[in-house]
Amino acid sequence: MTADIRASALRTIATERAGLDTLHSALANGLGEPFAAAVALIRAASGRVVVTGMGKSGHVARKIAATLASTGTPAHFVHPAEASHGDLGMVQPEDVVIALSWSGETAELAAIVAHTRRFRVGLIGLTSNADSALGREADVALVLPKAEEACPNGLAPTTSTTMQMALGDALAVALLEARGFSPQDFFVYHPGGKLGAQLKTVESIMHRDADLPLVGETAALPDVVAMISAKGFGCAIVVDPDGRLAGVITDGDLRRKLTAGNVTARLARDVMSQNPRRIAPDALAVEALELVNRLRITALIVADSEGRPVGLVHVHDLLTLGVA
């Protein structure tokens, strides 16, 4: 029984993957030109992208609208059955409509398609049938290649909706790249959760000012130990007479470098590690996470463009924030 279930899952994924391979080949050939035209039509519009579809295509349309909106292309979903009952007011002349219908003959789309033709609203049709009503009326027809549904009866939309969603993602990413949508822009639309945490800047989460464990190069070792203990970061940041970063002393440095001799005669510069790894204040928290993981360190010094330490990020800060 378990083997049969596993085989069914593998067949489903293999069938849908074959559909994506077919879509990939189509984009490399004839579908590439109308795809570029669709991107150009959306970029030229001063309004929003209105995405619509019925049934399973409607669920995909909602996802496409959400992905577009979160990546810098203002978009929303309009239910086609509600369009003729007042929701056509959500479609303005400066907008672009993306209508999804695998057959291209979905009756509920008639009102919104007619509205786009009457008021010269840009219409992108995402269908598998170029000769359908939607394919003929669209300013740009994105004609998906035929593919076998994963449903053994060939009825439930499976491969077809996967292809629709993939093409929607391709549109969103192409628009994102064309606009130069940056990680900082992304954070504006994703301030919550782990993703939002990763897109915070180091400056927004770092310890600063009186919290920093700063010592001079000539600080005596007992004072360095006292500073490490007082601030609780497991390290001391060593600065030169001009206030620039000279080195760092960690608990590990103290254990490795100190001998059983007269430690009170030692200075910070005698045991510090020079040229410690640092990060800029405007770097992303996810970059700080990558550094602490790769270097296997617990604290990362934040330095300005002149090399002066202005902050410190501890791995516990990243964990508490939810970046890791």
LOTORPA-565877 format. One record per residue (C-alpha): residue in three letters; x, z, y. Coordinates in Angstrom, 3 decimals, padded with zeros to 6 digits, always signed. Layout:
N
REC:residuo:c1:c3:c2
REC:Ala:X:Z:Y
...
***
This chain:
324
REC:residuo:c1:c3:c2
REC:Met:+000.000:+000.000:+000.000
REC:Thr:+002.772:+000.964:+002.421
REC:Ala:+004.638:-002.246:+001.582
REC:Asp:+001.514:-004.328:+002.303
REC:Ile:+001.022:-002.644:+005.661
REC:Arg:+004.653:-003.161:+006.586
REC:Ala:+004.438:-006.816:+005.553
REC:Ser:+001.338:-007.255:+007.727
REC:Ala:+003.130:-005.787:+010.743
REC:Leu:+006.145:-008.022:+010.177
REC:Arg:+003.926:-011.112:+009.905
REC:Thr:+002.178:-010.223:+013.157
REC:Ile:+005.412:-009.763:+015.043
REC:Ala:+006.947:-012.896:+013.520
REC:Thr:+003.900:-014.957:+014.489
REC:Glu:+003.896:-013.663:+018.048
REC:Arg:+007.651:-014.154:+018.318
REC:Ala:+007.172:-017.765:+017.234
REC:Gly:+004.622:-018.130:+020.011
REC:Leu:+007.134:-016.790:+022.537
REC:Asp:+009.772:-019.202:+021.206
REC:Thr:+007.318:-022.041:+021.768
REC:Leu:+006.652:-020.804:+025.301
REC:His:+010.386:-020.555:+025.937
REC:Ser:+010.868:-024.170:+024.863
REC:Ala:+007.946:-025.290:+027.034
REC:Leu:+009.418:-023.601:+030.109
REC:Ala:+012.745:-025.313:+029.452
REC:Asn:+010.916:-028.634:+029.489
REC:Gly:+007.565:-029.730:+030.957
REC:Leu:+006.197:-026.311:+031.926
REC:Gly:+009.192:-025.524:+034.118
REC:Glu:+008.088:-027.752:+037.003
REC:Pro:+004.548:-026.365:+037.436
REC:Phe:+005.959:-022.848:+036.979
REC:Ala:+008.285:-023.436:+039.946
REC:Ala:+005.336:-024.856:+041.888
REC:Ala:+003.302:-021.713:+041.151
REC:Val:+006.111:-019.500:+042.444
REC:Ala:+006.363:-021.630:+045.590
REC:Leu:+002.588:-021.474:+046.151
REC:Ile:+002.582:-017.677:+045.911
REC:Arg:+005.631:-017.306:+048.160
REC:Ala:+004.052:-019.539:+050.809
REC:Ala:+000.804:-017.543:+050.897
REC:Ser:+000.435:-014.948:+053.643
REC:Gly:-002.206:-013.000:+051.726
REC:Arg:-002.418:-011.379:+048.318
REC:Val:-002.439:-012.648:+044.782
REC:Val:-005.862:-012.245:+043.172
REC:Val:-005.644:-012.234:+039.379
REC:Thr:-008.775:-012.757:+037.296
REC:Gly:-009.802:-013.304:+033.703
REC:Met:-012.496:-012.375:+031.219
REC:Gly:-012.276:-010.384:+027.989
REC:Lys:-008.748:-010.023:+026.602
REC:Ser:-007.491:-012.405:+029.288
REC:Gly:-008.971:-009.985:+031.808
REC:His:-006.956:-007.099:+030.390
REC:Val:-003.819:-009.227:+030.637
REC:Ala:-004.790:-010.211:+034.183
REC:Arg:-004.984:-006.535:+035.186
REC:Lys:-001.503:-005.978:+033.813
REC:Ile:-000.123:-009.039:+035.627
REC:Ala:-001.669:-007.848:+038.900
REC:Ala:-000.115:-004.408:+038.425
REC:Thr:+003.308:-005.875:+037.652
REC:Leu:+003.180:-008.178:+040.673
REC:Ala:+002.130:-005.353:+042.981
REC:Ser:+004.873:-003.043:+041.738
REC:Thr:+007.593:-005.665:+042.243
REC:Gly:+006.881:-006.639:+045.834
REC:Thr:+004.072:-009.196:+045.505
REC:Pro:+000.807:-007.648:+046.786
REC:Ala:-001.840:-008.300:+044.145
REC:His:-005.127:-007.005:+042.764
REC:Phe:-007.572:-007.806:+039.974
REC:Val:-011.075:-009.170:+040.513
REC:His:-013.513:-009.133:+037.601
REC:Pro:-014.981:-012.652:+037.332
REC:Ala:-018.429:-011.412:+036.333
REC:Glu:-018.565:-009.272:+039.472
REC:Ala:-017.255:-012.030:+041.732
REC:Ser:-020.634:-013.663:+042.294
REC:His:-022.200:-010.268:+043.048
REC:Gly:-020.148:-009.522:+046.135
REC:Asp:-016.565:-009.267:+044.921
REC:Leu:-015.798:-012.780:+046.189
REC:Gly:-015.296:-010.977:+049.475
REC:Met:-012.011:-009.759:+047.991
REC:Val:-010.729:-013.350:+047.976
REC:Gln:-009.586:-014.549:+051.401
REC:Pro:-008.387:-018.021:+052.507
REC:Glu:-004.786:-016.803:+052.811
REC:Asp:-004.749:-015.542:+049.215
REC:Val:-003.734:-017.221:+045.965
REC:Val:-005.832:-016.849:+042.810
REC:Ile:-004.338:-016.770:+039.316
REC:Ala:-007.125:-017.382:+036.792
REC:Leu:-006.521:-016.755:+033.078
REC:Ser:-008.554:-018.502:+030.389
REC:Trp:-007.078:-019.665:+027.103
REC:Ser:-009.788:-022.275:+026.656
REC:Gly:-010.079:-023.027:+030.354
REC:Glu:-013.865:-023.093:+030.002
REC:Thr:-014.765:-019.435:+030.572
REC:Ala:-018.198:-019.559:+032.198
REC:Glu:-017.717:-016.340:+034.177
REC:Leu:-014.815:-017.939:+036.087
REC:Ala:-017.048:-020.640:+037.577
REC:Ala:-017.991:-018.707:+040.722
REC:Ile:-014.468:-017.691:+041.658
REC:Val:-013.069:-021.168:+040.917
REC:Ala:-015.793:-022.759:+043.054
REC:His:-015.038:-020.267:+045.822
REC:Thr:-011.360:-021.254:+045.863
REC:Arg:-012.289:-024.928:+046.128
REC:Arg:-014.830:-024.338:+048.904
REC:Phe:-012.482:-022.265:+051.074
REC:Arg:-009.216:-023.980:+050.110
REC:Val:-007.741:-020.931:+048.437
REC:Gly:-004.716:-021.711:+046.302
REC:Leu:-005.605:-021.689:+042.588
REC:Ile:-003.185:-021.297:+039.698
REC:Gly:-004.767:-021.829:+036.305
REC:Leu:-003.161:-020.210:+033.273
REC:Thr:-004.696:-021.956:+030.270
REC:Ser:-003.832:-023.792:+027.063
REC:Asn:-006.100:-026.745:+027.860
REC:Ala:-004.980:-029.081:+030.635
REC:Asp:-008.230:-031.089:+030.405
REC:Ser:-010.465:-028.027:+030.768
REC:Ala:-012.483:-027.218:+033.881
REC:Leu:-009.840:-024.692:+034.965
REC:Gly:-006.963:-027.038:+034.183
REC:Arg:-008.509:-029.858:+036.230
REC:Glu:-009.523:-027.756:+039.234
REC:Ala:-006.313:-025.756:+039.597
REC:Asp:-003.788:-026.659:+042.288
REC:Val:-001.151:-025.696:+039.748
REC:Ala:-001.971:-025.677:+036.036
REC:Leu:+000.311:-023.567:+033.868
REC:Val:-000.542:-025.042:+030.491
REC:Leu:+000.532:-022.789:+027.663
REC:Pro:+001.567:-024.478:+024.412
REC:Lys:-000.660:-024.124:+021.391
REC:Ala:+000.361:-021.362:+019.034
REC:Glu:-000.957:-019.683:+015.916
REC:Glu:-002.782:-016.408:+016.462
REC:Ala:-001.419:-013.456:+014.505
REC:Cys:-004.975:-012.610:+013.458
REC:Pro:-005.373:-013.941:+009.879
REC:Asn:-008.796:-015.308:+010.836
REC:Gly:-007.315:-017.123:+013.821
REC:Leu:-009.915:-015.523:+016.060
REC:Ala:-008.676:-012.323:+017.738
REC:Pro:-006.489:-013.090:+020.768
REC:Thr:-003.042:-011.875:+019.747
REC:Thr:-000.286:-014.454:+020.121
REC:Ser:-002.190:-016.071:+022.977
REC:Thr:-002.401:-012.875:+025.017
REC:Thr:+001.254:-012.108:+024.301
REC:Met:+002.167:-015.513:+025.744
REC:Gln:-000.076:-014.974:+028.768
REC:Met:+001.540:-011.635:+029.453
REC:Ala:+005.049:-013.005:+029.028
REC:Leu:+004.371:-015.832:+031.485
REC:Gly:+002.909:-013.319:+033.934
REC:Asp:+006.071:-011.237:+033.649
REC:Ala:+008.139:-014.369:+034.220
REC:Leu:+006.202:-015.073:+037.434
REC:Ala:+006.680:-011.510:+038.671
REC:Val:+010.407:-011.497:+037.967
REC:Ala:+010.932:-014.942:+039.506
REC:Leu:+009.157:-013.777:+042.666
REC:Leu:+011.131:-010.516:+042.650
REC:Glu:+014.414:-012.394:+042.456
REC:Ala:+013.377:-014.989:+045.040
REC:Arg:+012.557:-012.220:+047.513
REC:Gly:+015.740:-010.272:+046.815
REC:Phe:+013.685:-007.228:+045.829
REC:Ser:+016.209:-004.371:+045.653
REC:Pro:+016.224:-001.099:+043.675
REC:Gln:+015.515:+000.679:+046.963
REC:Asp:+012.459:-001.539:+047.470
REC:Phe:+011.426:-000.769:+043.896
REC:Phe:+011.527:+002.956:+044.611
REC:Val:+008.931:+002.529:+047.393
REC:Tyr:+006.382:+001.525:+044.730
REC:His:+007.641:+003.862:+041.975
REC:Pro:+008.228:+007.290:+043.564
REC:Gly:+006.867:+009.238:+040.602
REC:Gly:+008.062:+009.968:+037.086
REC:Lys:+011.418:+009.273:+035.505
REC:Leu:+011.724:+005.823:+037.059
REC:Gly:+011.157:+007.222:+040.534
REC:Ala:+013.711:+009.951:+039.870
REC:Gln:+016.324:+007.407:+038.806
REC:Leu:+015.784:+005.457:+042.013
REC:Lys:+016.315:+008.402:+044.325
REC:Thr:+019.565:+008.325:+046.266
REC:Val:+022.386:+010.737:+045.542
REC:Glu:+022.099:+012.029:+049.107
REC:Ser:+018.525:+013.139:+048.485
REC:Ile:+019.459:+015.365:+045.536
REC:Met:+023.028:+016.553:+046.254
REC:His:+024.161:+020.068:+047.187
REC:Arg:+025.767:+020.177:+050.610
REC:Asp:+027.274:+022.238:+053.447
REC:Ala:+027.606:+025.937:+052.574
REC:Asp:+026.755:+025.288:+048.915
REC:Leu:+029.913:+023.245:+048.366
REC:Pro:+032.848:+024.940:+046.563
REC:Leu:+035.499:+023.784:+049.056
REC:Val:+039.069:+025.080:+049.052
REC:Gly:+042.252:+023.954:+050.807
REC:Glu:+045.317:+022.632:+049.036
REC:Thr:+047.189:+025.850:+049.790
REC:Ala:+044.456:+028.181:+048.583
REC:Ala:+045.737:+030.840:+046.194
REC:Leu:+044.522:+030.665:+042.623
REC:Pro:+042.587:+033.960:+042.789
REC:Asp:+040.674:+032.518:+045.757
REC:Val:+039.990:+029.318:+043.823
REC:Val:+038.664:+031.286:+040.859
REC:Ala:+036.503:+033.353:+043.199
REC:Met:+035.100:+030.167:+044.777
REC:Ile:+034.295:+028.612:+041.379
REC:Ser:+032.534:+031.802:+040.314
REC:Ala:+030.633:+032.180:+043.596
REC:Lys:+029.230:+028.633:+043.760
REC:Gly:+028.449:+028.275:+040.055
REC:Phe:+029.265:+024.583:+039.571
REC:Gly:+032.228:+025.119:+037.275
REC:Cys:+034.635:+023.499:+039.723
REC:Ala:+036.256:+023.690:+043.144
REC:Ile:+036.692:+020.710:+045.489
REC:Val:+040.169:+020.618:+047.038
REC:Val:+040.554:+019.109:+050.525
REC:Asp:+043.630:+018.266:+052.569
REC:Pro:+044.233:+019.563:+056.139
REC:Asp:+042.144:+016.648:+057.508
REC:Gly:+039.177:+017.559:+055.320
REC:Arg:+039.591:+014.594:+052.974
REC:Leu:+039.200:+014.857:+049.242
REC:Ala:+042.531:+015.728:+047.627
REC:Gly:+041.513:+016.818:+044.147
REC:Val:+039.286:+018.924:+041.962
REC:Ile:+039.870:+022.037:+039.880
REC:Thr:+037.579:+022.687:+036.947
REC:Asp:+037.307:+025.567:+034.539
REC:Gly:+039.056:+023.314:+032.042
REC:Asp:+041.950:+022.675:+034.449
REC:Leu:+042.473:+026.409:+034.810
REC:Arg:+042.523:+026.920:+031.066
REC:Arg:+044.842:+023.996:+030.371
REC:Lys:+047.339:+024.335:+033.217
REC:Leu:+047.738:+028.026:+033.784
REC:Thr:+050.356:+029.813:+031.758
REC:Ala:+050.782:+033.500:+031.083
REC:Gly:+053.118:+033.784:+034.067
REC:Asn:+052.437:+035.057:+037.555
REC:Val:+049.325:+033.045:+038.405
REC:Thr:+048.957:+034.706:+041.784
REC:Ala:+051.907:+032.633:+043.020
REC:Arg:+050.158:+029.382:+042.171
REC:Leu:+048.285:+027.287:+044.754
REC:Ala:+045.317:+024.970:+044.391
REC:Arg:+047.490:+021.875:+044.699
REC:Asp:+049.559:+023.018:+041.702
REC:Val:+046.692:+022.842:+039.237
REC:Met:+044.220:+020.362:+040.751
REC:Ser:+043.467:+016.966:+039.247
REC:Gln:+044.183:+014.314:+041.847
REC:Asn:+041.946:+011.368:+042.728
REC:Pro:+038.786:+012.732:+041.127
REC:Arg:+035.895:+010.373:+040.529
REC:Arg:+033.463:+010.298:+043.436
REC:Ile:+030.215:+008.597:+044.387
REC:Ala:+028.750:+007.448:+047.708
REC:Pro:+025.746:+009.227:+049.260
REC:Asp:+023.645:+006.045:+049.207
REC:Ala:+024.221:+005.405:+045.501
REC:Leu:+021.262:+005.806:+043.158
REC:Ala:+020.748:+008.879:+041.011
REC:Val:+020.802:+006.651:+037.931
REC:Glu:+024.335:+005.584:+038.900
REC:Ala:+025.366:+009.230:+039.062
REC:Leu:+023.859:+009.725:+035.606
REC:Glu:+025.836:+006.792:+034.212
REC:Leu:+029.072:+008.218:+035.619
REC:Val:+028.641:+011.759:+034.318
REC:Asn:+027.691:+010.420:+030.882
REC:Arg:+030.555:+007.934:+030.686
REC:Leu:+033.209:+010.293:+032.065
REC:Arg:+031.839:+013.312:+030.183
REC:Ile:+031.876:+015.477:+033.286
REC:Thr:+029.322:+017.988:+034.534
REC:Ala:+029.731:+017.613:+038.311
REC:Leu:+030.253:+014.606:+040.540
REC:Ile:+031.692:+014.797:+044.049
REC:Val:+029.882:+012.894:+046.780
REC:Ala:+032.243:+011.524:+049.454
REC:Asp:+031.617:+009.539:+052.630
REC:Ser:+033.346:+006.305:+053.602
REC:Glu:+036.307:+008.239:+055.040
REC:Gly:+036.867:+010.173:+051.831
REC:Arg:+035.453:+013.496:+053.022
REC:Pro:+033.385:+015.408:+050.457
REC:Val:+029.837:+015.757:+051.740
REC:Gly:+028.032:+016.810:+048.596
REC:Leu:+028.082:+017.536:+044.894
REC:Val:+025.699:+016.498:+042.116
REC:His:+025.612:+018.563:+038.939
REC:Val:+024.315:+017.284:+035.625
REC:His:+021.705:+020.074:+035.728
REC:Asp:+020.316:+018.541:+038.929
REC:Leu:+019.835:+015.244:+037.136
REC:Leu:+018.176:+016.936:+034.175
REC:Thr:+015.865:+018.984:+036.396
REC:Leu:+014.926:+015.877:+038.383
REC:Gly:+014.081:+014.021:+035.187
REC:Val:+016.654:+011.254:+035.586
REC:Ala:+018.219:+011.776:+032.156
***
